[in-house]
């Protein structure tokens, strides 16, 4: 497999996993308010982890990666929780 095919395959795999994850979390959140709150905290923790890592790495952290990571987490939060309001951690 050449690099272009490998990149395309990784993109497809990532999209499939995101679709599975967001839909499973959405269904769990609909079933139980406590689970919905835990899912929200999980997304908060994920953003905090990315931000903490960027702080620890200092100048070695690429700002564009940090921004993209947080944006992806916020998009997954919206898809998983059905939140159509502004993301909690706006970029």
Order of alpha helices (4+ residues) and beta strands (2+ residues): alpha-alpha-alpha
